[in-house]
Amino acid sequence: MALEIFADAFVLNHANGRQSKCVAWAERINASTIRFDKITCTECDGEGQPKGEPTHGEILARVQRHAAECGQRYEQRAYRCVDADRKGDRFDCAAALHH
């Protein structure tokens, strides 16, 4: 079975109109059952193994919580990225969405 996007959440704006986001990946077992696998994030390395979230609501809450935490942690970096782009300056932003 292949992993598919189960839920996602916006994190921050970056240069060139790019936006970072967190994505929850899951494997569909059957029509009503999924197996949550991981969270990827274009601001950080994401999160590994599931922590026992059995419902869609709990997985969505975890993705939104991760997005909010990364938004706070990397807000200044994203601001510098957008500001440098607006001014035509160079800024080597470490966010994964630029690589």
Sequence and secondary structure as in RCSB ss.txt:
>XXXX:A:sequence
MALEIFADAFVLNHANGRQSKCVAWAERINASTIRFDKITCTECDGEGQPKGEPTHGEILARVQRHAAECGQRYE
QRAYRCVDADRKGDRFDCAAALHH
>XXXX:A:secstr
  EEEEEEEEEEE GGG EEEEEEEEEEEETTEEEEEEEEESSS  B S  S  SHHHHHHHHHHHHHHHHHHTH
HHHHHHHHHHHHT       GGG 
